[in-house]
Amino acid sequence: MARVLVKRSDKRIIEPQINSIVKDKVESHDVHILDLSRKGLRFRSGDQYKKGDKLKFDLQSIDGSSALSLSIKAKIINEYGSKEDGMFEYGVKFFRLLYWYEMNCIHNYVYSQKKD
């Protein structure tokens, strides 16, 4: 089950039950979402990106209790570096024309999760 943190100004879920595919200009890759909030997310990938790269995330909840199905654009704002297992971690901020709608969908998903 996902944990919910409220330390930051925006509530976020740690290890959300979400499948995600990230698309850059050339390819699509599966990634592991580490945390999620209304304004962005942190993810792990075997692929390298750099600060400023723009990506598109297809997010799909897998827990059945809360529906989340979005395709949303994001920009890498943090590079957390390489981990021992060869994976890389990044932080992204969402942006898009329909941002209010998407932010509301994510907000509803995050707030529907139970605290541990």
Secondary structure, 3 states (H helix, E strand, C coil): CCEEECCCCCCEEECCCEEEEEECCCCEEEEEEEEEECCEEEEEECCCCCCCCEEEEEEEECCCCCCCEEEEEEEEEEEEEECCCCCEEEEEEEECCCHHHHHHHHHHHHHHCCCC
